[in-house]
Amino acid sequence: MEIKEFQNVLTSQNIDAYLICNSDYHISEYIPDYFKEICFLTGYTGEGTLLITKEEAFIWVDGRYFIQADIELKGQPIKVMKMGEPGVPTLIEFLKEKLNENSILGFNGKMVSTSLAKDIINNVKVNRFETTEDLVDVFWSNRPDMPYSTLYVLEQFYAGKSYSSKITEVLDKMKEYKADYLIVPELTSQAWLFNLRGNDISHTPVFLGFTVITSKQTTLYIDEKKIDKIVSKYLDENEIQVKPYNDIYQLFAKTTGKTIMIDLGHTNYELYKSIEQGNTIIDTTDPITILKSIKNDSEIKNTKKAQLKDCVTLTKFMYNLKNDYQKGRKMTEISVSDELYEMRKQNKGFVDLSFDTISAWNGNAAMAHYSPTKENCAKIEGSGLLLIDSGAHYLEGTTDITRTFALGNISDEMKNSFTLVLKSHINLAKLRFMKGCKGINLDVIARAPLWQMGLDYNHGTGHGIGYLLSVHEGPNCFRWKSTKSLTEMVELKPGMITSNEPGLYFENKYGIRIESDVLVKEDETNEYGTFYSFDTLTYVPIDLDAINPKLLNSEEKEWLNNYHKKCYELIAPKLTAKEKEWLANYTREI
């Protein structure tokens, strides 16, 4: 629809500005189609926050989406606000400047986080906040249905711990806070706690629900049509009560004087308003978030199996890609993406992709989260770099792998850029660090080779990875900039799995990213303290055709040679004779 139509509604209802977040009722990163209001209004498919006034429209996007937003919103009356860039105000700063005590600001309270709503309320002086009506719904005549999927039980062989064991740990954490209630809106936390999975969000095997925990009862608020006989029996056996999804908003209608733990960053404002009156609110990351970030022994063992399956598949894909290019076969970003998907589907235990594959040729790879479509994808022809960022969910775990492949005679500039990214990747992969270090302490180690050359990338160096849950799952991560969520300030602990993915991006030219998943492990304890290091889980060749060996020092060459040696040892037994011969060449020492 035209933004102008929406502005006419604002005028008719005397609303000065309306805020739309890329969110659902659980403030999720990945959201069902039903909630993609920004895409419906603008055609923009990335993440962002949209503000529409009676005369103008603005969208705030982070560095991952700068180029994508410029392209997808070109020609539209929407100004792209590039967060963190010089002269670009934050959303709060902008609202303070644009609105006054006579202004009316509207937003759907179920799709805005309490953290953001309170930030606005505490800092922006307006006449009134309209927080109930979803104005977008008035226009969206063919809006997708609310997501519906049947739940299934993740057997303890894969999960590693039973529900009863997990709930005991959660209740112990509640006692530390002297909390009467723990409310969990976050979807991956609920799925992990119950050892249940669903398919309400594409490529993220979770289900829409709210969980309320007390010392005596755990209650799951969910559409009961999603529960079949098997899951119903499982819930009964574990004494988990089930209530209708929307009943959560009436839970505290007559209850006061309670101490409630809840993560306001993942709590919609409408839910917060329903529980705050007369109760004490403890705003904290739910304890499940930390518990599930530290993988248990079974999860680690299984994840390594999932990684091996995926690494074999990616290596075979690389073999096919290189040979198809040499033979002059016609390829597009979509055709190679589809081929990789079909190869993954053949693996035992495959559940789904862990996200839409990023298959980006040359200039398209400069968009960190580019996603091709059949109607709009590039032909792979001539020479250049193909970036493939992909992953899969298996019953044994979740993967996220990026490799950038050289096809044809790439330029010296491309090789030098690729090698700088490799140096950054190696810096982090081989690091030993003290117990107590956080993501914000280590991110700069990865960026050092790029910063030395006056270069950088506009995204974090790594994110946590769930176990058959979200491929982006905190709180562990690598970032150098402090944010309000402060996830980069979480201590890294053995058992945490995080991606290692530095990159370089040159608009309209090419993009490079090298990503492997790493596991924190204890390395050594001596008189100076305890040291940790990373166990690399991903073993797929790093394309030697794209490297300038002269830019690598002896330690970096040694790391790369050892890495490729292990690639060959793990992958070669799963290959044909021709593939094995090819792999020997692409894992040769330099």
Backbone torsions as a table, in degrees:
resi	resn	phi	psi	omega
1	MET	NA	166.2	177.8
2	GLU	-82.9	138.3	176.6
3	ILE	-58.3	-32.6	-178.7
4	LYS	-58.9	-38.2	178.4
5	GLU	-60.8	-42.4	180.0
6	PHE	-66.6	-39.1	178.6
7	GLN	-63.9	-33.1	177.3
8	ASN	-64.1	-37.3	177.3
9	VAL	-65.1	-42.0	178.2
10	LEU	-58.9	-42.8	-179.9
11	THR	-63.9	-44.6	-177.9
12	SER	-65.7	-29.6	-179.4
13	GLN	-99.0	5.1	178.7
14	ASN	58.7	38.6	174.5
15	ILE	-102.0	125.3	-174.9
16	ASP	-78.8	-31.9	-179.6
17	ALA	-153.5	148.2	-179.2
18	TYR	-132.9	129.6	-175.8
19	LEU	-104.0	131.9	178.3
20	ILE	-127.7	122.5	178.7
21	CYS	-101.9	150.2	174.7
22	ASN	-79.5	82.6	-166.8
23	SER	-153.6	169.8	170.5
24	ASP	-123.6	-165.0	-178.0
25	TYR	-73.0	-5.1	-178.4
26	HIS	-117.4	7.9	178.8
27	ILE	55.1	48.2	-178.6
28	SER	-82.0	155.7	174.1
29	GLU	-74.1	-52.0	175.5
30	TYR	-93.9	134.2	-172.4
31	ILE	-129.4	152.3	175.8
32	PRO	-66.1	160.4	-178.6
33	ASP	-58.6	-32.3	-179.6
34	TYR	-54.2	-32.1	-173.0
35	PHE	-97.2	1.6	-174.1
36	LYS	-82.2	66.2	-175.7
37	GLU	-71.8	-36.6	179.6
38	ILE	-63.9	-43.0	178.3
39	CYS	-62.5	-41.8	178.8
40	PHE	-60.9	-42.6	-175.7
41	LEU	-76.9	-32.0	-169.0
42	THR	-123.0	-22.8	-173.2
43	GLY	87.0	-5.6	178.5
44	TYR	-77.4	128.4	-172.3
45	THR	-102.7	-2.7	-179.4
46	GLY	-89.9	-169.4	178.6
47	GLU	-87.9	151.7	178.8
48	GLY	171.1	176.8	176.8
49	THR	-127.5	122.4	-173.2
50	LEU	-102.9	132.2	175.1
51	LEU	-122.8	121.7	179.9
52	ILE	-115.6	123.4	173.6
53	THR	-104.2	-179.4	-178.4
54	LYS	-65.0	-25.3	-176.3
55	GLU	-117.0	-22.0	-171.1
56	GLU	-136.6	172.0	175.3
57	ALA	-144.9	142.5	-176.4
58	PHE	-140.1	146.9	175.4
59	ILE	-135.1	128.1	179.2
60	TRP	-93.7	125.0	179.3
61	VAL	-132.7	150.7	177.0
62	ASP	-90.5	177.8	-170.6
63	GLY	-58.5	-24.9	179.5
64	ARG	-64.8	-22.1	-170.0
65	TYR	-120.1	9.9	-178.3
66	PHE	-55.2	-54.7	-175.3
67	ILE	-68.5	-43.4	-179.4
68	GLN	-59.5	-44.0	-179.9
69	ALA	-64.2	-41.5	177.9
70	ASP	-59.4	-41.5	-177.5
71	ILE	-72.9	-49.8	-173.6
72	GLU	-73.3	-22.6	-178.7
73	LEU	-104.9	7.3	-178.9
74	LYS	-58.5	131.7	178.5
75	GLY	86.5	-7.6	179.3
76	GLN	-93.7	152.7	-179.4
77	PRO	-80.3	52.7	-178.3
78	ILE	-129.2	122.7	179.1
79	LYS	-87.6	127.7	179.1
80	VAL	-83.6	119.6	179.0
81	MET	-98.7	104.8	-174.1
82	LYS	-86.4	103.1	-172.5
83	MET	-58.7	133.8	178.0
84	GLY	86.3	-10.5	179.2
85	GLU	-78.1	150.1	-179.4
86	PRO	-56.2	133.7	176.3
87	GLY	81.9	-1.3	-179.5
88	VAL	-96.5	115.2	-179.7
89	PRO	-72.5	153.5	171.8
90	THR	-70.2	167.7	178.0
91	LEU	-57.8	-44.6	-178.7
92	ILE	-63.6	-46.3	178.5
93	GLU	-58.4	-41.2	-178.5
94	PHE	-66.0	-45.0	-179.9
95	LEU	-62.8	-39.3	179.2
96	LYS	-62.7	-34.5	-179.0
97	GLU	-78.6	-39.8	-172.4
98	LYS	-83.6	-32.7	-173.8
99	LEU	-104.7	160.0	178.4
100	ASN	-138.7	-175.9	-174.4
101	GLU	-66.6	-8.8	176.4
102	ASN	-99.9	-4.0	-174.6
103	SER	-80.7	153.5	173.3
104	ILE	-117.2	122.6	179.4
105	LEU	-109.5	129.4	179.8
106	GLY	-113.8	149.6	170.1
107	PHE	-164.4	156.7	176.1
108	ASN	-79.7	111.3	-175.1
109	GLY	-61.8	-19.7	179.4
110	LYS	-83.5	-10.1	-177.7
111	MET	-121.3	16.8	175.4
112	VAL	-124.0	132.7	-178.6
113	SER	-67.5	150.3	177.5
114	THR	-62.6	-36.9	179.1
115	SER	-57.9	-47.0	180.0
116	LEU	-68.3	-44.6	-179.2
117	ALA	-59.0	-44.8	-179.8
118	LYS	-68.0	-33.9	176.3
119	ASP	-61.4	-43.2	177.7
120	ILE	-65.9	-49.1	-177.5
121	ILE	-60.0	-39.5	-177.2
122	ASN	-77.8	-19.5	-172.8
123	ASN	-120.3	-16.3	-175.7
124	VAL	-116.6	119.9	-179.5
125	LYS	-87.0	111.8	177.4
126	VAL	-133.2	166.2	179.7
127	ASN	-69.5	-46.0	-172.9
128	ARG	-157.8	147.4	173.3
129	PHE	-107.0	123.9	174.4
130	GLU	-96.6	111.5	-168.8
131	THR	-122.7	11.4	-173.5
132	THR	-110.2	-45.4	-171.4
133	GLU	-83.5	135.9	174.8
134	ASP	-91.4	97.6	-175.3
135	LEU	-67.9	-26.6	-179.8
136	VAL	-65.7	-35.4	-177.0
137	ASP	-60.4	-26.9	179.5
138	VAL	-61.4	-34.8	-176.0
139	PHE	-91.6	-26.5	-167.4
140	TRP	-85.1	79.0	-175.0
141	SER	-67.9	-33.9	180.0
142	ASN	-107.0	36.0	-179.3
143	ARG	-58.7	136.7	177.1
144	PRO	-59.1	156.8	177.7
145	ASP	-70.9	158.4	169.9
146	MET	-58.6	143.5	-175.2
147	PRO	-65.3	144.6	180.0
148	TYR	-139.6	123.1	173.5
149	SER	-148.8	149.3	179.2
150	THR	-82.8	133.7	-179.9
151	LEU	-71.5	155.4	171.0
152	TYR	-139.9	155.2	-177.2
153	VAL	-87.8	131.4	172.3
154	LEU	-89.7	112.3	-174.1
155	GLU	-59.4	151.2	-176.5
156	GLN	-62.6	-24.5	176.0
157	PHE	-55.7	-37.3	179.0
158	TYR	-88.9	-43.4	-174.6
159	ALA	-72.4	-29.5	177.0
160	GLY	86.1	-29.3	179.4
161	LYS	-135.7	147.6	177.5
162	SER	-80.8	163.5	174.8
163	TYR	-58.5	-43.2	-176.7
164	SER	-61.3	-37.3	177.2
165	SER	-67.3	-41.7	-178.2
166	LYS	-68.3	-43.1	-177.5
167	ILE	-66.2	-30.8	176.3
168	THR	-63.0	-42.8	177.6
169	GLU	-63.3	-40.5	-179.6
170	VAL	-65.9	-44.0	-180.0
171	LEU	-63.6	-35.1	176.3
172	ASP	-62.2	-40.0	178.1
173	LYS	-66.9	-38.0	178.0
174	MET	-62.9	-38.3	179.4
175	LYS	-61.7	-36.6	179.2
176	GLU	-60.4	-33.8	-179.6
177	TYR	-93.8	-1.7	-176.1
178	LYS	53.7	44.0	-176.6
179	ALA	-92.9	137.2	175.3
180	ASP	-81.6	-34.0	-176.9
181	TYR	-133.5	144.1	164.5
182	LEU	-120.1	119.5	176.0
183	ILE	-103.7	127.4	-176.8
184	VAL	-117.7	101.3	175.3
185	PRO	-86.9	-19.4	-171.5
186	GLU	-72.3	128.0	-167.6
187	LEU	-71.5	-40.1	-178.4
188	THR	-69.6	-31.6	177.7
189	SER	-64.0	-42.2	179.8
190	GLN	-66.1	-45.5	-179.5
191	ALA	-60.2	-42.1	179.4
192	TRP	-64.9	-46.0	-177.0
193	LEU	-59.9	-46.7	-174.9
194	PHE	-83.9	-9.0	-171.0
195	ASN	56.9	41.0	176.9
196	LEU	-120.7	149.9	175.8
197	ARG	-133.7	159.8	177.9
198	GLY	-145.6	-160.9	-178.8
199	ASN	-147.2	40.9	-178.5
200	ASP	-77.0	-20.6	179.2
201	ILE	-123.1	131.3	-178.3
202	SER	-55.3	127.2	176.2
203	HIS	66.1	9.9	176.2
204	THR	-131.8	102.8	-168.5
205	PRO	-76.7	64.8	179.4
206	VAL	-122.3	178.9	-179.8
207	PHE	-136.2	146.8	178.3
208	LEU	-72.9	123.3	-180.0
209	GLY	-172.0	163.2	172.5
210	PHE	-122.1	142.7	179.3
211	THR	-120.0	134.2	177.3
212	VAL	-122.8	127.3	-175.0
213	ILE	-121.3	130.6	168.6
214	THR	-125.8	176.6	-179.5
215	SER	-66.3	-20.0	-175.7
216	LYS	-107.2	-20.8	-171.2
217	GLN	-154.1	140.5	169.6
218	THR	-112.2	130.2	-177.4
219	THR	-124.5	131.9	176.5
220	LEU	-107.3	119.8	176.8
221	TYR	-95.1	112.3	-170.9
222	ILE	-156.6	157.3	171.2
223	ASP	-66.9	113.2	-172.5
224	GLU	-66.8	-14.5	176.8
225	LYS	-68.0	-15.4	179.2
226	LYS	-81.1	-6.6	-174.8
227	ILE	-106.5	114.8	177.1
228	ASP	-88.7	-175.5	-175.3
229	LYS	-63.7	-37.3	-178.4
230	ILE	-65.6	-46.9	-179.0
231	VAL	-69.9	-37.1	178.3
232	SER	-60.1	-43.0	177.6
233	LYS	-63.7	-41.2	179.4
234	TYR	-61.9	-44.1	179.9
235	LEU	-65.2	-41.1	178.6
236	ASP	-63.0	-43.6	-179.3
237	GLU	-61.5	-31.4	-178.7
238	ASN	-97.3	8.6	176.1
239	GLU	56.7	41.4	176.9
240	ILE	-98.3	119.7	-179.1
241	GLN	-80.1	144.7	179.6
242	VAL	-120.1	132.1	176.9
243	LYS	-134.3	159.8	-179.2
244	PRO	-58.5	144.0	-174.2
245	TYR	-49.4	-51.1	-173.3
246	ASN	-80.7	-6.6	178.5
247	ASP	-66.4	-16.0	179.7
248	ILE	-56.4	-31.8	-175.5
249	TYR	-74.6	-13.6	177.8
250	GLN	-104.8	1.7	-173.4
251	LEU	-56.0	-42.7	-174.8
252	PHE	-106.9	24.6	-179.4
253	ALA	-60.1	-34.5	-177.9
254	LYS	-124.1	16.1	-176.9
255	THR	-115.3	124.9	178.2
256	THR	-135.7	171.4	176.7
257	GLY	75.4	17.4	-179.0
258	LYS	-103.8	155.0	175.1
259	THR	-102.1	120.6	-170.9
260	ILE	-120.2	121.8	171.7
261	MET	-86.4	131.9	177.5
262	ILE	-161.9	144.2	177.8
263	ASP	-89.9	105.3	-175.2
264	LEU	-69.7	-17.7	175.3
265	GLY	-69.9	-22.5	179.0
266	HIS	-114.7	15.8	-179.0
267	THR	-112.0	124.9	178.1
268	ASN	-70.0	152.6	-171.7
269	TYR	-65.7	-32.1	178.7
270	GLU	-63.7	-41.3	178.4
271	LEU	-66.1	-42.6	179.3
272	TYR	-58.3	-44.9	-179.4
273	LYS	-61.7	-29.2	-177.8
274	SER	-77.7	-15.0	-175.9
275	ILE	-115.9	-15.4	-169.6
276	GLU	-74.8	-33.5	-172.8
277	GLN	-63.9	116.3	175.1
278	GLY	80.3	5.2	179.8
279	ASN	-122.2	158.9	176.2
280	THR	-95.9	123.4	-177.5
281	ILE	-102.6	125.0	172.7
282	ILE	-103.0	107.1	179.8
283	ASP	-84.8	105.9	-179.5
284	THR	-153.1	152.7	173.6
285	THR	-56.9	131.5	-177.4
286	ASP	-62.2	141.6	-175.1
287	PRO	-59.8	-21.9	179.6
288	ILE	-64.5	-33.4	-178.0
289	THR	-56.2	-46.3	178.4
290	ILE	-71.1	-43.3	-177.6
291	LEU	-58.2	-44.6	-176.6
292	LYS	-77.9	-18.6	179.2
293	SER	-73.1	-23.0	178.4
294	ILE	-97.0	101.6	-174.5
295	LYS	-68.8	137.4	177.7
296	ASN	-78.8	174.7	-174.0
297	ASP	-58.9	-40.6	-179.8
298	SER	-66.5	-41.9	179.5
299	GLU	-63.1	-40.1	179.3
300	ILE	-66.6	-47.3	179.3
301	LYS	-59.1	-44.9	-179.8
302	ASN	-68.2	-40.1	179.8
303	THR	-59.9	-38.5	178.3
304	LYS	-63.9	-34.0	175.6
305	LYS	-67.1	-43.0	179.2
306	ALA	-63.1	-41.5	179.4
307	GLN	-61.9	-41.8	-179.3
308	LEU	-63.0	-44.8	176.9
309	LYS	-56.1	-47.5	-175.4
310	ASP	-69.2	-37.5	-179.7
311	CYS	-67.1	-39.2	175.6
312	VAL	-60.8	-44.8	-179.8
313	THR	-62.2	-45.9	-179.6
314	LEU	-65.0	-35.7	179.1
315	THR	-68.1	-43.6	176.0
316	LYS	-61.9	-38.9	177.8
317	PHE	-62.0	-43.1	178.9
318	MET	-61.6	-41.4	177.3
319	TYR	-59.9	-48.1	179.4
320	ASN	-62.5	-43.7	-177.7
321	LEU	-60.3	-48.4	-178.2
322	LYS	-64.0	-41.9	-178.7
323	ASN	-71.4	-40.8	178.3
324	ASP	-62.7	-38.2	178.5
325	TYR	-65.4	-44.4	179.8
326	GLN	-60.6	-34.1	-178.1
327	LYS	-83.8	-2.7	177.3
328	GLY	76.0	20.7	179.7
329	ARG	-69.8	145.1	-179.8
330	LYS	-72.1	129.5	180.0
331	MET	-139.1	148.0	172.7
332	THR	-128.6	170.0	176.9
333	GLU	-57.6	-39.2	-179.2
334	ILE	-72.4	-40.4	-176.3
335	SER	-64.8	-39.3	179.4
336	VAL	-73.2	-34.2	176.5
337	SER	-63.9	-44.0	178.8
338	ASP	-63.6	-40.2	179.4
339	GLU	-60.9	-43.8	-179.8
340	LEU	-63.7	-40.1	177.9
341	TYR	-61.0	-46.0	-179.5
342	GLU	-63.6	-36.1	177.8
343	MET	-66.4	-42.7	-179.8
344	ARG	-63.5	-39.2	-177.2
345	LYS	-58.7	-24.1	-178.3
346	GLN	-76.7	-12.6	-178.0
347	ASN	-75.4	135.4	177.2
348	LYS	-63.1	135.9	178.8
349	GLY	85.9	1.0	178.7
350	PHE	-64.8	132.7	179.1
351	VAL	-109.0	-48.2	-175.1
352	ASP	-173.4	168.5	165.2
353	LEU	-67.8	152.2	179.1
354	SER	-89.0	-8.7	172.1
355	PHE	-173.6	166.5	176.8
356	ASP	-64.1	125.6	-176.7
357	THR	-60.6	133.0	172.8
358	ILE	-92.6	109.2	177.8
359	SER	-119.5	107.2	-167.9
360	ALA	-134.9	122.7	-177.2
361	TRP	-100.5	127.0	176.3
362	ASN	48.2	-115.7	-172.9
363	GLY	-59.7	-30.4	179.7
364	ASN	-64.9	-26.6	-179.2
365	ALA	-73.5	-9.4	175.3
366	ALA	-70.4	-17.4	173.1
367	MET	-89.4	111.0	-171.1
368	ALA	-58.2	-30.1	-178.3
369	HIS	-120.4	37.8	178.5
370	TYR	-65.4	139.5	176.9
371	SER	-135.8	114.3	-175.8
372	PRO	-75.0	156.8	173.1
373	THR	-125.0	162.7	-179.7
374	LYS	-62.4	-31.6	-179.0
375	GLU	-79.1	-20.7	-173.6
376	ASN	-145.2	78.4	177.1
377	CYS	-139.3	156.2	-175.2
378	ALA	-87.8	147.3	169.5
379	LYS	-78.6	140.7	177.0
380	ILE	-91.2	97.9	-177.0
381	GLU	-147.1	159.0	-173.2
382	GLY	74.3	-152.7	179.0
383	SER	-114.1	152.3	178.1
384	GLY	164.0	-162.7	-177.5
385	LEU	-117.3	132.6	176.6
386	LEU	-112.3	117.7	179.2
387	LEU	-97.5	124.2	176.8
388	ILE	-120.5	110.0	176.3
389	ASP	-111.5	114.9	-172.4
390	SER	-152.1	166.9	177.7
391	GLY	-166.8	174.4	-176.8
392	ALA	-145.8	153.3	168.4
393	HIS	-100.3	128.1	170.9
394	TYR	-120.8	161.5	173.7
395	LEU	-56.9	-26.0	-179.6
396	GLU	-88.4	-0.2	177.8
397	GLY	141.7	-174.7	-172.5
398	THR	-122.1	141.7	-179.7
399	THR	-123.6	156.9	176.3
400	ASP	-150.8	111.2	-172.2
401	ILE	-134.5	134.2	172.6
402	THR	-125.0	130.9	170.3
403	ARG	-132.3	142.1	176.9
404	THR	-111.0	123.3	-172.3
405	PHE	-107.9	136.3	174.6
406	ALA	-88.6	128.0	176.8
407	LEU	-124.4	123.0	-177.7
408	GLY	82.7	-163.3	-177.9
409	ASN	-91.3	90.9	-178.8
410	ILE	-77.8	159.2	-174.7
411	SER	-73.6	160.7	175.0
412	ASP	-61.3	-35.4	178.6
413	GLU	-60.6	-44.3	178.5
414	MET	-62.7	-43.0	180.0
415	LYS	-63.2	-41.7	-179.9
416	ASN	-65.3	-41.7	178.6
417	SER	-64.1	-44.7	179.3
418	PHE	-59.4	-42.7	-177.4
419	THR	-68.1	-34.7	175.5
420	LEU	-63.6	-41.9	177.2
421	VAL	-64.0	-40.6	177.4
422	LEU	-60.7	-42.3	178.4
423	LYS	-60.0	-40.7	178.1
424	SER	-64.1	-44.1	179.4
425	HIS	-60.5	-45.3	-179.1
426	ILE	-64.8	-41.4	179.9
427	ASN	-51.3	-45.0	-178.6
428	LEU	-78.1	-41.0	-175.6
429	ALA	-60.9	-36.5	-174.6
430	LYS	-96.9	8.0	-173.8
431	LEU	-72.1	139.8	164.8
432	ARG	-109.1	139.5	-175.1
433	PHE	-146.0	160.2	-175.7
434	MET	-76.6	144.6	169.6
435	LYS	-54.1	134.8	-177.5
436	GLY	104.4	-12.8	178.5
437	CYS	-67.8	152.2	-179.3
438	LYS	-120.6	169.1	-179.3
439	GLY	-57.1	-34.6	-178.3
440	ILE	-70.1	-22.4	177.0
441	ASN	-75.9	-28.5	-169.4
442	LEU	-102.6	-22.8	-175.3
443	ASP	-56.4	-39.7	-176.6
444	VAL	-65.9	-24.5	177.6
445	ILE	-62.2	-41.5	179.6
446	ALA	-68.2	-40.6	-174.5
447	ARG	-76.3	-15.4	-171.9
448	ALA	-50.9	-48.2	-179.3
449	PRO	-62.4	-30.8	179.5
450	LEU	-78.7	-44.4	178.8
451	TRP	-60.3	-35.1	179.5
452	GLN	-60.0	-28.1	-179.7
453	MET	-100.6	9.4	180.0
454	GLY	73.4	29.8	-178.1
455	LEU	-121.6	162.4	179.1
456	ASP	-163.0	173.3	173.6
457	TYR	-131.3	148.9	-170.2
458	ASN	-95.8	47.0	174.5
459	HIS	-156.7	168.0	176.7
460	GLY	-65.8	161.5	179.1
461	THR	-82.9	-15.4	179.0
462	GLY	-173.4	158.2	180.0
463	HIS	-135.7	155.3	175.6
464	GLY	-67.9	155.6	-179.0
465	ILE	-126.9	129.7	-178.3
466	GLY	-80.5	176.1	176.8
467	TYR	-105.3	103.0	-173.8
468	LEU	48.8	46.8	178.3
469	LEU	-140.2	-136.7	-178.7
470	SER	-80.1	137.5	177.8
471	VAL	-70.4	-23.1	172.2
472	HIS	-108.1	100.3	-173.2
473	GLU	-142.7	111.2	-179.6
474	GLY	-79.4	-167.0	9.9
475	PRO	-88.7	-11.2	-178.0
476	ASN	-66.6	138.7	178.5
477	CYS	-167.3	171.4	172.3
478	PHE	-118.9	112.9	173.8
479	ARG	-144.6	150.6	175.7
480	TRP	-101.3	-19.3	178.6
481	LYS	-91.6	133.9	176.8
482	SER	-77.3	138.8	179.4
483	THR	-124.0	169.9	-179.9
484	LYS	-65.2	-28.7	-179.7
485	SER	-72.0	-25.7	176.8
486	LEU	59.4	22.6	179.2
487	THR	-65.3	-27.6	179.1
488	GLU	-69.7	-8.8	179.2
489	MET	-95.7	4.8	178.6
490	VAL	-78.3	133.8	-179.8
491	GLU	-65.8	134.4	177.2
492	LEU	-78.6	131.0	-175.6
493	LYS	-130.0	151.3	177.0
494	PRO	-54.0	135.2	-178.1
495	GLY	103.8	-15.8	177.4
496	MET	-78.1	135.8	177.0
497	ILE	-111.5	127.5	-175.3
498	THR	-137.1	148.0	176.1
499	SER	-80.8	153.1	174.9
500	ASN	-122.5	100.8	-168.4
501	GLU	-143.0	66.3	173.3
502	PRO	-68.8	162.8	-179.1
503	GLY	-157.8	174.5	171.7
504	LEU	-141.9	139.9	-175.0
505	TYR	-138.5	128.4	-179.4
506	PHE	-125.0	111.2	-172.5
507	GLU	-54.1	132.4	178.8
508	ASN	66.8	7.7	-179.0
509	LYS	-118.4	-69.4	-179.1
510	TYR	-168.9	165.9	174.4
511	GLY	-137.3	150.0	-177.6
512	ILE	-135.0	134.2	171.7
513	ARG	-147.8	138.5	175.2
514	ILE	-124.0	116.6	-174.8
515	GLU	-130.5	126.7	170.3
516	SER	-130.8	157.9	178.5
517	ASP	-95.7	138.1	-177.3
518	VAL	-127.2	148.8	-179.2
519	LEU	-113.3	128.2	175.9
520	VAL	-71.3	132.1	177.8
521	LYS	-138.6	154.6	176.1
522	GLU	-76.5	134.4	-173.2
523	ASP	-107.4	-52.0	-174.4
524	GLU	-161.9	144.6	170.9
525	THR	-122.4	126.4	178.9
526	ASN	-141.2	-163.6	-175.5
527	GLU	-65.4	-15.3	-179.7
528	TYR	-92.5	-11.8	-179.3
529	GLY	129.2	-164.4	-179.2
530	THR	-102.0	132.0	178.7
531	PHE	-109.7	141.8	175.1
532	TYR	-112.4	163.7	173.6
533	SER	-150.0	-178.7	-178.8
534	PHE	-110.3	135.5	171.2
535	ASP	-99.7	110.7	179.5
536	THR	-68.4	131.0	-178.6
537	LEU	-100.4	-21.7	-173.1
538	THR	-100.2	123.9	180.0
539	TYR	-128.8	88.0	175.1
540	VAL	-130.0	132.8	-176.4
541	PRO	-50.6	138.6	171.4
542	ILE	-92.3	122.1	-164.9
543	ASP	-58.5	109.0	179.6
544	LEU	-65.7	-22.2	178.6
545	ASP	-67.1	-15.9	-175.3
546	ALA	-104.3	3.4	-172.7
547	ILE	-102.2	140.6	167.5
548	ASN	-101.9	98.9	-174.5
549	PRO	-59.4	-24.1	-178.1
550	LYS	-64.8	-21.1	-179.0
551	LEU	-88.0	-6.5	-180.0
552	LEU	-96.3	135.8	174.8
553	ASN	-83.5	177.6	-174.1
554	SER	-63.7	-38.0	179.4
555	GLU	-66.4	-39.0	179.3
556	GLU	-68.1	-40.0	176.4
557	LYS	-63.4	-41.0	179.6
558	GLU	-62.6	-43.2	178.8
559	TRP	-61.2	-46.5	-177.4
560	LEU	-64.2	-42.9	179.6
561	ASN	-63.6	-41.0	178.2
562	ASN	-67.0	-39.1	178.4
563	TYR	-61.8	-46.7	-178.9
564	HIS	-69.2	-31.1	176.3
565	LYS	-63.0	-42.5	179.4
566	LYS	-70.6	-34.7	174.3
567	CYS	-54.5	-48.4	-177.4
568	TYR	-64.7	-44.4	-178.6
569	GLU	-60.4	-39.3	-176.6
570	LEU	-81.0	-40.1	-169.6
571	ILE	-91.0	-38.7	-173.1
572	ALA	-53.0	-41.3	-179.7
573	PRO	-61.4	-15.5	-177.9
574	LYS	-97.8	5.1	-172.1
575	LEU	-110.7	164.0	171.6
576	THR	-75.6	170.7	-179.1
577	ALA	-60.0	-43.5	180.0
578	LYS	-65.8	-42.6	179.5
579	GLU	-64.7	-37.6	-179.4
580	LYS	-66.0	-41.1	177.6
581	GLU	-62.4	-42.8	178.6
582	TRP	-63.7	-43.4	-179.0
583	LEU	-63.1	-36.8	178.1
584	ALA	-58.3	-38.1	178.9
585	ASN	-70.4	-40.7	-175.8
586	TYR	-84.9	1.7	172.1
587	THR	-122.3	18.6	-179.5
588	ARG	-66.3	156.1	179.0
589	GLU	-72.4	146.5	172.8
590	ILE	-118.8	NA	NA
